[in-house]
Amino acid sequence: MLNYRKFAIGKLAQIGPRYLPFADVASEDVPLSRLLRLSLFQVTVGMALVLLVGTLNRVMIVELDVPAALVGIMISLPLLFAPFRTLIGFKSDTFSSAFGWRRVPFIWKGTMLQFGGFAIMPFALLVLSGYGDAVDAPRWIGYGSAALAFLLVGAGVHMVQTVGLALATDLVPEEDQPNVVGLMYVMLLVGMIVSAFIFGALLENYTPGRLIQCIQGAAVVTIVLNAAAMWKQEGRNRERAMASLENRPKPQFADSWQQFIAGQGAMRLLVVIAFGTLGFGMADVLLEPYGGQVLNMSVAQTTKLTAVLAAGSLVGFALASRVLSRGASPVNMSFYGALVGLPAFAAIIASAQVDAPMLFVGATLAAGFGAGLFGHGTLTATMRNAPKDQIGLSLGAWGAVQATSAGIGVAMGGIIRDIVVSLPGAATFAPETAYTPVFVLEIICLLAALIALYPLMRKITRTRPLQTYLQSKRT
């Protein structure tokens, strides 16, 4: 029996490096099992995103009869912490505990914020909806406690993801960073997909008690998985520990930020991230209604669009990781990603004119693919353009701009669609009229990203190929 187990494990180990696009990031010092364990923090982040944006969005509006406008405000509250990701990353770069840790204390703080938000959330929602005995509770208690719960979970998600990615990049050499970033974001997608199926199955027969169990279960899973992810990942550093005891002066955020933006093309790159994220993100909440109202696709067919978009992003991340790890320019990768988005959204518009659902599905896959290339390229370019001691700050800056732009993009897409629908005579418009302006605006944003990117393709030095890097290490 033992021989069979050894044989099976050996075969799995051979399959990983050959077929998994990010498995070659593993080494003797940092094996794949350790990286996969660290990536569990992305699983909990994905679970939180699905719970907030997907599951609770539907439950609050349909089952709890909470006004849609109030639900939208609650869901957008976590975005208030997105700009603080830069400060969080900076703090994790410069912080030192008595054990010499930099990243682990922040991941743990973020985990506790998530846990606290999930602990408050189910009862806050029941009070907010006036369910059962909560009908006599003052409304401000429901509003305040629900807002606090969403704020805590949002703050925890931003902190855990920013510092977790910084820790992942700390563990591997520079030439492997594109692969480890790709692995982390694949696990984010895995966490979102798996948790969506689990929450859907658990809440198929909805009851308030079942909702409480699901959210509290998410809190426990968050603690367990994040604790497993952190375990023995960051080594203790005696020099940093002594520095914390000696109260040495620490760098100031303003000085570090000035140093970061003084880097070659740093501010232009952040502008590119904003435009590109807007370009890819506006249609996220409109693809399914577009398929249903314009192309007469069934509920089952439109539900699969999320998986199609995620699959395209996964392929884009995989390809970008493989190419970037061989020395390709991340700026060029970002350019190609935005370029792919142009025909993708043009095809989405055209699918309504020729009544071609399959063209729409293919265009959605291409849009996800372009978003994967663009996201990985801009993230890698931001990391490599930053000083070595500012990895957390650079990741925080990327995350702050990306998360804020994504939230604004989703809101703009919905607002533009609603404005067109409310125009006089809107009942006589073609079904696609309310959606086409959003897709056109996405194309314009991607064009703006391409225009801003072009000078960077010549300014930012091309990353050294892997062979050159290894040769320099040997010499």
C-alpha positions in Angstrom: 0.0 0.0 0.0 2.9 2.4 0.9 4.5 1.8 -2.5 1.3 2.7 -4.3 1.1 6.0 -2.4 4.7 6.8 -3.2 4.0 6.0 -6.9 1.0 8.2 -6.9 2.8 11.2 -5.2 5.7 10.8 -7.6 3.4 10.9 -10.6 1.6 14.1 -9.2 5.0 15.7 -8.7 5.9 15.0 -12.3 2.5 16.3 -13.6 2.8 19.6 -11.7 5.9 21.1 -13.3 4.9 19.8 -16.7 1.3 21.0 -17.0 0.8 23.6 -14.3 1.9 27.0 -15.7 3.2 28.2 -12.3 4.7 25.1 -10.8 8.2 25.8 -12.1 8.4 28.6 -9.5 9.1 26.0 -6.9 12.6 25.3 -5.7 14.3 23.3 -2.9 14.1 26.3 -0.6 10.5 27.1 -1.5 8.7 24.0 -2.6 5.4 24.0 -4.5 3.6 22.7 -1.4 4.7 25.7 0.6 3.6 28.2 -2.1 0.2 26.5 -2.4 -0.2 26.6 1.3 0.7 30.4 1.3 -1.9 30.9 -1.5 -4.7 29.9 0.8 -5.0 33.5 1.9 -6.2 34.2 -1.7 -8.8 31.5 -1.3 -10.3 33.3 1.7 -10.2 36.6 -0.2 -12.1 35.1 -3.1 -14.6 33.6 -0.7 -15.2 37.0 0.9 -15.6 38.7 -2.5 -18.2 36.1 -3.6 -20.1 36.4 -0.3 -20.2 40.2 -0.4 -20.7 40.9 -4.1 -22.7 37.8 -5.1 -24.4 35.8 -2.4 -25.4 38.6 0.0 -26.2 40.9 -2.9 -29.0 38.5 -3.9 -30.1 37.5 -0.4 -30.4 41.1 0.9 -32.5 42.2 -2.1 -34.7 39.1 -2.6 -35.1 37.3 0.7 -34.5 40.1 3.2 -36.3 42.8 1.1 -33.6 45.4 1.6 -33.8 48.3 -0.8 -31.4 47.8 -3.8 -29.9 51.3 -3.4 -29.0 50.5 0.3 -27.5 47.2 -0.8 -25.4 49.0 -3.4 -24.1 51.4 -0.8 -23.2 48.5 1.6 -21.4 46.6 -1.0 -19.4 49.6 -2.1 -18.2 50.4 1.5 -15.2 48.1 1.3 -13.9 50.2 -1.6 -13.3 53.0 1.0 -10.3 51.1 2.2 -8.8 50.5 -1.3 -6.8 53.7 -1.4 -5.2 52.7 1.9 -3.6 49.6 0.4 -0.6 51.8 -0.5 -0.1 52.8 3.1 -0.6 49.2 4.3 2.1 48.0 1.9 4.4 50.7 3.1 3.9 49.8 6.7 4.6 46.1 6.0 7.9 47.2 4.3 9.1 49.2 7.3 7.5 47.4 10.3 9.5 45.2 12.6 8.1 43.2 15.5 10.0 41.8 18.4 10.4 38.6 16.3 11.7 40.5 13.3 8.6 39.8 11.3 7.3 42.4 8.8 4.4 40.7 6.9 2.9 38.1 9.2 1.5 40.6 11.8 -0.4 42.5 9.1 -1.8 39.3 7.6 -3.0 38.3 11.1 -4.5 41.7 11.8 -6.3 41.6 8.4 -7.6 38.1 9.2 -9.0 39.3 12.6 -10.7 42.2 10.8 -12.4 39.7 8.4 -13.4 37.5 11.3 -14.9 40.3 13.2 -16.9 41.6 10.2 -18.3 38.1 9.5 -19.2 37.7 13.2 -21.3 40.8 13.2 -22.7 40.5 9.7 -25.5 37.9 9.8 -27.2 39.5 12.8 -26.7 43.0 11.5 -28.5 42.0 8.2 -31.4 40.4 10.1 -31.8 43.6 12.1 -31.4 45.7 9.0 -34.2 43.8 7.3 -36.5 43.9 10.3 -36.8 40.1 10.3 -38.8 38.5 13.2 -38.2 40.1 16.6 -35.8 42.5 15.0 -38.7 44.5 13.6 -38.8 46.6 16.9 -35.1 47.4 16.8 -34.1 51.0 16.0 -33.2 51.3 12.3 -29.9 53.0 13.0 -28.7 49.9 14.8 -29.2 47.8 11.6 -27.7 50.5 9.4 -24.7 51.0 11.7 -23.9 47.4 12.4 -24.3 46.3 8.8 -22.0 49.2 7.6 -19.4 48.2 10.3 -19.5 44.6 9.2 -18.9 45.4 5.6 -16.2 47.9 6.5 -14.4 45.4 8.6 -14.5 42.6 6.0 -13.3 45.1 3.3 -10.5 46.4 5.4 -9.4 42.8 6.2 -9.5 41.7 2.6 -7.4 44.7 1.4 -4.8 44.2 4.2 -4.5 40.4 3.8 -4.2 40.5 0.0 -1.7 43.4 -0.2 0.6 42.0 2.5 0.2 38.4 1.4 1.3 39.1 -2.1 4.3 41.0 -0.7 5.2 38.0 1.4 4.9 35.7 -1.6 7.3 37.9 -3.6 9.7 38.0 -0.7 10.1 34.2 -0.8 11.2 33.9 -4.4 14.0 35.5 -6.5 13.1 38.3 -8.9 12.9 36.2 -12.1 10.3 33.9 -10.4 8.0 36.7 -9.2 5.7 36.7 -12.3 5.0 33.0 -11.7 4.3 33.4 -8.0 2.0 36.3 -8.7 0.2 34.2 -11.3 -0.2 31.3 -8.9 -1.6 33.6 -6.2 -4.3 35.0 -8.6 -5.2 31.6 -9.9 -5.9 30.6 -6.4 -8.1 33.7 -6.0 -10.1 32.5 -9.0 -10.3 29.0 -7.5 -11.5 30.4 -4.2 -14.2 32.4 -5.9 -15.4 29.5 -8.1 -15.4 26.9 -5.3 -17.0 29.2 -2.7 -19.7 30.3 -5.2 -20.8 26.6 -5.7 -20.6 25.9 -1.9 -22.7 29.0 -1.0 -25.2 28.3 -3.7 -25.7 24.7 -2.5 -26.0 25.7 1.2 -28.5 28.4 0.5 -30.6 26.6 -2.0 -33.3 26.2 0.6 -32.9 29.6 2.3 -33.7 30.2 5.9 -32.3 33.0 8.2 -30.6 30.3 10.3 -28.9 28.9 7.3 -27.6 32.4 6.3 -26.2 32.8 9.8 -24.5 29.4 9.6 -22.9 30.2 6.2 -21.5 33.5 7.2 -20.2 32.2 10.5 -18.7 29.2 8.7 -16.9 31.7 6.4 -15.5 33.4 9.4 -14.1 30.1 10.8 -12.7 29.0 7.4 -11.0 32.4 7.1 -9.2 31.9 10.4 -8.2 28.4 9.7 -6.9 28.8 6.1 -5.1 32.1 6.8 -3.4 30.6 9.9 -2.3 27.7 7.8 -1.1 30.1 5.0 1.1 32.1 7.5 2.6 29.1 9.3 6.4 29.2 9.1 6.4 31.3 6.0 8.3 34.4 7.2 11.6 33.7 9.0 12.5 35.6 12.1 15.1 38.4 11.5 17.4 39.3 14.4 18.5 42.6 12.9 15.0 43.9 12.4 14.1 42.7 15.9 17.0 44.7 17.4 16.0 47.7 15.3 12.5 47.6 16.8 13.9 47.5 20.3 16.3 50.4 19.7 13.6 52.7 18.4 15.6 53.6 15.3 14.0 56.3 13.1 11.8 54.8 10.4 11.2 56.0 6.9 8.2 58.3 6.5 5.4 57.4 4.1 5.6 60.8 2.3 9.3 60.3 1.6 8.9 56.7 0.4 6.0 57.7 -1.8 8.0 60.5 -3.4 10.8 58.0 -4.0 8.4 55.5 -5.6 6.7 58.0 -8.0 10.1 59.4 -8.9 10.8 56.0 -10.5 10.9 55.7 -14.3 7.3 56.0 -15.5 5.7 55.1 -12.1 2.9 57.7 -12.2 2.2 57.0 -15.9 2.0 53.3 -15.1 -0.6 54.0 -12.4 -2.6 56.0 -14.9 -2.5 53.1 -17.3 -3.7 50.7 -14.6 -6.7 53.1 -13.9 -7.7 53.4 -17.6 -7.2 49.7 -18.3 -9.1 48.5 -15.3 -12.0 50.8 -16.1 -11.9 49.5 -19.7 -12.1 45.9 -18.6 -14.3 46.3 -15.6 -17.4 48.3 -16.6 -19.1 45.4 -18.2 -18.6 42.9 -15.4 -22.2 43.3 -14.1 -23.7 43.9 -17.5 -22.6 40.8 -19.5 -25.3 38.5 -18.1 -28.3 40.9 -18.5 -26.9 41.8 -22.0 -26.9 38.1 -23.0 -30.4 37.6 -21.6 -32.1 40.8 -22.8 -30.3 41.3 -26.2 -29.4 37.8 -27.3 -32.2 35.9 -25.6 -29.9 33.5 -23.8 -31.3 31.4 -21.0 -30.5 31.8 -17.4 -28.3 28.7 -17.5 -26.4 30.1 -20.5 -25.8 33.5 -19.0 -24.8 32.0 -15.6 -21.9 30.3 -17.4 -20.6 33.7 -18.7 -18.9 34.3 -15.4 -17.0 31.0 -15.7 -16.1 31.9 -19.4 -14.7 35.3 -18.3 -12.8 33.7 -15.4 -11.4 31.0 -17.8 -10.2 33.7 -20.2 -8.5 35.5 -17.3 -6.9 32.2 -16.1 -5.4 31.5 -19.6 -4.2 35.1 -19.8 -2.5 34.9 -16.4 -0.9 31.5 -17.3 0.5 32.8 -20.6 1.7 36.0 -19.0 3.5 34.1 -16.2 5.2 31.8 -18.6 6.3 34.6 -21.0 7.4 37.0 -18.3 9.4 34.4 -16.4 11.5 34.0 -19.6 12.5 37.7 -19.6 9.7 39.4 -21.6 8.8 43.0 -20.9 5.8 43.4 -18.6 5.0 46.7 -20.2 4.7 45.1 -23.6 2.5 42.4 -22.0 0.2 45.1 -20.7 0.0 46.7 -24.1 -1.0 43.4 -25.8 -3.6 42.8 -23.1 -5.3 46.1 -23.7 -5.0 45.6 -27.4 -6.8 42.3 -27.2 -9.7 44.1 -25.4 -10.4 46.3 -28.3 -11.7 43.7 -30.8 -13.3 41.8 -27.9 -15.6 44.6 -26.9 -16.2 45.5 -30.6 -17.3 41.8 -31.1 -19.6 42.1 -28.1 -21.3 45.1 -29.8 -21.4 43.3 -33.1 -23.0 40.2 -31.7 -26.2 42.1 -31.1 -26.3 43.3 -34.7 -25.9 39.8 -36.2 -27.8 38.0 -33.4 -24.8 35.7 -32.7 -24.7 34.4 -29.1 -21.6 32.3 -29.8 -19.8 35.4 -31.0 -20.8 37.0 -27.7 -19.4 34.1 -25.7 -16.2 34.1 -27.7 -15.8 37.8 -27.2 -16.3 37.4 -23.5 -13.6 34.8 -23.4 -11.3 37.1 -25.3 -12.1 40.0 -22.9 -11.1 37.8 -20.0 -7.9 36.8 -21.7 -7.0 40.4 -22.4 -7.8 41.3 -18.8 -5.5 38.5 -17.6 -2.6 39.7 -19.7 -3.1 43.3 -18.8 -3.5 42.7 -15.0 -0.4 40.4 -14.8 1.7 42.8 -16.9 0.9 45.9 -15.0 1.4 44.2 -11.6 4.8 42.8 -12.6 5.8 46.1 -14.2 4.9 47.9 -10.9 6.9 45.5 -8.8 9.9 45.5 -11.0 9.9 49.3 -11.3 10.0 49.8 -7.6 13.1 49.7 -5.3 13.7 46.4 -3.7 12.7 47.6 -0.2 9.4 49.0 -1.5 7.7 45.8 -2.8 4.8 46.2 -0.3 4.4 49.9 -1.2 4.3 49.1 -5.0 1.9 46.2 -4.6 -0.3 48.5 -2.4 -0.2 51.2 -5.0 -1.2 48.7 -7.8 -4.0 47.3 -5.6 -5.3 50.7 -4.6 -5.6 52.0 -8.1 -6.9 48.7 -9.5 -9.6 48.1 -6.8 -10.8 51.7 -6.8 -11.0 51.8 -10.6 -12.8 48.4 -10.7 -15.4 49.7 -8.2 -15.9 53.0 -10.1 -16.1 51.1 -13.4 -18.8 48.7 -12.1 -20.8 51.7 -10.8 -20.4 53.7 -14.0 -21.5 50.8 -16.1 -24.7 50.4 -14.1 -25.4 54.1 -13.9 -25.0 54.6 -17.7 -27.3 51.7 -18.5 -29.9 53.0 -16.1 -29.7 56.5 -17.5 -30.3 55.3 -21.0 -33.2 53.1 -19.9 -34.9 56.1 -18.1 -34.7 58.4 -21.2 -38.0 59.5 -22.7 -39.1 57.0 -25.3 -36.7 54.4 -24.0 -39.4 51.8 -24.5 -39.0 52.2 -28.3 -35.2 51.7 -28.2 -33.6 48.5 -29.4 -32.6 46.2 -26.4 -28.9 46.7 -27.0 -29.1 50.6 -26.9 -28.8 50.7 -23.1 -25.6 48.6 -23.2 -23.7 49.8 -26.3 -22.6 53.2 -24.7 -20.9 51.2 -21.9 -19.0 49.0 -24.3 -18.0 51.9 -26.4 -16.7 53.8 -23.3 -14.7 50.7 -22.4 -13.1 50.7 -25.9 -12.2 54.4 -25.3 -10.7 53.7 -21.9 -8.6 50.9 -23.4 -7.4 53.2 -26.2 -6.4 55.7 -23.5 -4.4 53.0 -21.7 -2.7 52.1 -25.0 -1.8 55.7 -25.7 -0.4 56.1 -22.1 1.5 52.8 -22.4 3.3 53.5 -25.7 6.0 55.9 -24.2 6.6 53.4 -21.4 7.5 50.7 -23.9 10.6 52.7 -24.8 11.4 54.3 -21.4 11.3 51.3 -19.1 14.3 49.0 -19.6 13.5 45.5 -20.8 13.8 42.9 -18.0 16.9 40.7 -18.3 16.2 37.2 -19.7 16.3 34.4 -17.3 19.5 32.9 -18.8 21.3 36.2 -18.3 20.1 36.4 -14.7 21.3 32.9 -13.9 24.6 33.5 -15.6 25.2 36.7 -13.5 24.3 34.8 -10.4 26.9 32.1 -11.2 29.6 34.7 -11.9 
